[in-house]
């Protein structure tokens, strides 16, 4: 049964969505043609989802969530990523609850970090068992498959795969009862000064729906939206992305509030239409049969390619120098020689990158 608060949040969706689009993705949970070791596999991502869903409900502080933590950590470590578990105690309407964020590091050879995150807890319901196959597990399947492909090191930015605990409200969604893991992580990053090294943040949530339609995050900076869109176009998957738009509160909001460019890749139209969403989201109908391996694969491949696209936006290549034109180095040496000849001093300044964009949060997932 949906609470009155959950019903209100669905009504808010109708106000904030711009445009309508729903593309049916055929559910592909059976065996597929083999993919190469360096290709994203929706089947492998789906297998992770199935394994976690079989554990049952996984609310914060539960034994089943602890089992999920062990599974996630072991899988990431098996692919060479450095994994740290960041424990904390959250103050909730039901008292103190132990929680854990999981951070898997693919170390880059360039300064700076790109975070790709998702939440791995499921919402606590007293009246029924909620396994959260899509909301709370689909993103985990994609991130674990990304971990297999990224491994422990790469050329470029470091990539952190972050699994947030406590995204869901323990009772009623609000500023102090939600986003426990992401709020805690941002607090630590700000306290240590590491927040300045986070160049961008991409969040995945509810991306396993067989009617895949990832809405455009209204609060995301344009350049980050275009990086994702460009990746989708390159892979021929543009029809599944940004055909409508939504303002939403999710685990990206604390990062955005700290000045980190952030985007939420979320399909907050669970099913073919708003009525099916209403009947499925945060109900006991959010089960494995609603999740499509094909959808996981589409989002996973776009996210993987987006890493390079984001780096290209952050570090654009300089335009080619026409043949015969003096280079900046040649001009600099010439100016320096002229200044020395005149007995003066020349100060050359490097350009500074633009400061990160920040936006105002809108409504909740």
N, C-alpha and C positions, 0 to 999 in steps of 0.2 A: 504493500500500500504506500502511495506517495503521501508525504506530509504536505500541509498547506504551504509551507515555505518552498518545497520543491515545485509545487504547482505554480507558485508565483514566479519562480525562476524560469519555468518554461514559457510563461506568458511574456516575460521580459525578452526572451529570444525573439518573439514575433515582432517586437518593437525595434530591435537592434539589427536584425538581419536586413541586408540590402540586396534585393534581387532574389531569385529562386533558381536553384539548380540541383538536380540529383541525377547522378549517372549510375546506372546499375553495373556493378562489377560481379561477374559470375563467381560464386563461391567455389574456391579451389582448395579443398582440404584433402584431396586424394593425391596419389603419387603423380609427380610431374616429371617432365624430361629433366635429366641431370643437368645441373648448372656447373660452371667452372668454379674452382676453389676461390677465384678472385671476383666472383659475381654474387650479388645479394640474392639469397634464396628465401622466397616467401614461405616455402615449405618448412625450412629449418626454423624460421621465425615463428611459424604457427606451432611447431612442435614445442617450443618454449612456452608459448601461451597455454597450450593444452596441459603441459606438465604442471604449471602453476595453478591453473584453474582446478585441476584435480585435487589440489591441496585443500580446497574449500575457501571460505571467507578468510581474508587476511587483514583485519583492521590493525591499527597501530597497537603495539604492546602484546599482541597475541602470539601463541606458540606457533601457529601456522605462518605468521609473517616472519618469525625467526627462521623457520625452515626455508621460506622463500629467500631470505637474506643469504643463507648458506649456499643455496643453489646458485644464486646470481654471482656471488663472490667466486665460487669454485669454477664456474664456467668462464668468467672473465680472466681469472688467473691462468686457466689452461691455455689461453691464447696469448699469454705473455704480457698482459697489461698489469701495471702496478695498481693495486687496489687498496684503498684505505676506507675504513668504516668510521664515520664520525658520529659518535653517540652523544645524545643530549636528553634532557628530561623536559618534556613540554608540560606547561600548566594549562589544563583543559577544564571544561565545565564538569568533567567527571574526576577531577583530581590530577595528580601528577602521572604522566604516562611516559615510559622510556621509549625513545625513538632513535632511529639510525639512518643517516644518509649514507649512501654508498657512492664512492667516487673512483672511477677507473681511468687511469691516465695512460694515454698514448703520447709519448714524449716526442715533441717536435724539435727541429734544429734551429728554429727561429723564435725570438721572444714573443710572448703573448699566448693567450689561451682562447679557444673556441669551446663553449659548453654546449653539449647536446643532452637534453634532460627529459625525464619523464617521471611520473610518480608510480610507486609500486604497492601502495597500500590500497585496500578497498574500504568503502564506506561502511561504518558500523550501523546495522539495523537490528533492533531487538525483535521485531515481529517476523522476520524471515531471513533466510540465508542468502547473502549477496556475494556472488563470486566475482563480479566485475570483469567478465571476459574481455569486454571492450574498454570499459572505464576502469583502468587500474592494471590491466595486463597487456593489452595490445602494444602499447609503447615499450614495455619491457622486452617483448619478443623482438621488436625491431632493434632496440639498442644492443641486445645480446648478439644479434647477427652482425651489427655494425662492429662490435668488439672483435668478433672472429676475423673480419676483413681488415680492420685497422691494425691489430696486433699491438706490440709494445712501443713501436717507434715509427716515425714518418718524416718526410721532408716538408717543412713548413711549420705552421702553428702547432702547438700542442693541442690535442683534443681531449677534453674531459667528458666521459660519459657519466652522467649523474642520475642516480635513482633516488628520488625524494620520498621520504617517509612523511606521513601526516598531511597530505594535500587535502584530503576530505575533512569536512567539519565533523567533530565528534557529536555535536548535537545540531546547532543551527548556524549556517554559514554567516560569517561576519569577520571583521578585521582581526579579532583575537581568537576566533575559532575556525581556522582554515590555514592552509599554506604553512604549516608548522616547519616542515623541512626546508623549504626554500627561504623562509624568513630567517631561520637559524643560520643557514649557509651564508647568506648575504651579510648577516651581522658579523660572522667570523671573518669574512673576507674584508669587510670595512675595517674591523678592529686591527687586522694584521697589515693592512695596506695593500693586500693582494688584489683588491677589487680593480685597481688600475691596470692590471695585466689581463683582465677579461675583456677581449675585444668584441665579442658578440655572444648571444645566447639563443639557441633554437630549442623550443619545447615541443614535444610530441604528446598528444593526448587524444584518446578516442579515435584512433586512426585505422581500426580493423573492420569497420562497417562494410558490408558487401555493397551497399549503396554509397560509394565513396564520393564525398564532396567536401573537400577541405576549404573552409571559408578563409577569406583574407582577414587578417588581424588588423583592425582599424588603427590600433595604436602603434603598429610597427613602422620603423623608418622606411621610406620608399626604397632606399638602396638595398635593404635586406629583403624586402618583398620581391624586388626585381631579381635578386640572386636566386631565390627559390623558384620564381617563375621561369627564369632562364634555364635552370636545370630541368624543370618539368617539360619545357618546350624541346630541349635537346633530346629528351628521351621519348618524345611523342606522347606525353601524359598530361598536356596542358588542360585537357577537358576535366580533369579531376581536381584542379586547383583554382581557387580565387574567382569562381563564377558568381559568388555572393560574398558579402562581408559581414563581420560581426565584431563588436567590442566585447571583450570578455576578461574576467578575472581568473587567473590561473597561476601556476608556479613561475611564470615569467615576470609577473608584476613586481615582486621585490627587487629583481635585478634591474628592471627598467627604472624603478624609483631610485636606484643607486647610480644611475647614469649609464648603464650598460645597454647598448642596442639589443633589443630582444624581440622575438616573434614567436607566436603560438601557432603551431600547425595542428588544428583541431577540426574534426568533423562533428560539429554540434547539431547535427540533424540525424539522429540515430535511427536508421531505417529509411523507408521511401518517402515519408512525409511527416508533418508535425504530429499527427495522431499516433503514428507508430513510434516516434521519438518519445512521446508522452507515455506510451504503454511499456516502453523498454528501458529507458534511461533511469537508473537508480531503482530498478525493480528486480525481482527474481528472474525476469526474462532476459537479463543481460548474461547470456550463456554462450558456450563455445560455438554452437551452431549458427550464431549471428555473426561470427568472425570469418573473414575471408583471407586466405593465404595470398590471394592475388592483390588485395588491397594493401596488405602488409608489405608485399614486394614493391608495389608502386611507390609507396611512401618511403620505404627504405632506400630504394635506388635513387630517388630524387634527393633525399637527405644526404646520401653519400656523395653524389655529384655536387651538391650545394656547398660542401666544404671547400672545394676548389673555387667555386664561383664566389663565395664569401671572401676568400683570400684575394681573389682578383680585384674585388671591390675595395678591400682594405689596402692593398698594395698594387695599384695599377701600374702596368708597364709603361715606361715613357715612350712617346711616339718616336718612330724611326727618324733619324737625321738624314735629310736629303743629301745626295752625293755632292761633294764639293763644299758643303756648308761647314764652317768651323765648329768644333764641338765646344761644350761648355768648359771643358778642361783647357782647351786652347785659348778660349776667350779669357778665362780666369788668369792664366799665366801671362797673357798679354797685358791685361789690366794691372796685374801685380808688378810687371816689369815697368810699365808706365809710371805707376805710383812711386816705385823706388827711384826711378830716374828723376822725378820731380821732388824727391826728398820727402814725400808725404807718406801717410799710412792709409791703407784700404781695408775696410772691414767687410767681409763677405758673410752673409747670413743664410742659413738653411731654412727652407720653408717648414712650417709646422703643420702636422695633420689636423683636420678639423676635429673639434671636440665632439664626444658621442652625443647623438640625439636623444632627447628624453620626451616622453609623451605622457598624457594623462590617462589613467586607467578608466574603464567604463563599467560594464556590468559583468557579473560572475558567470562562469561556465554552467 
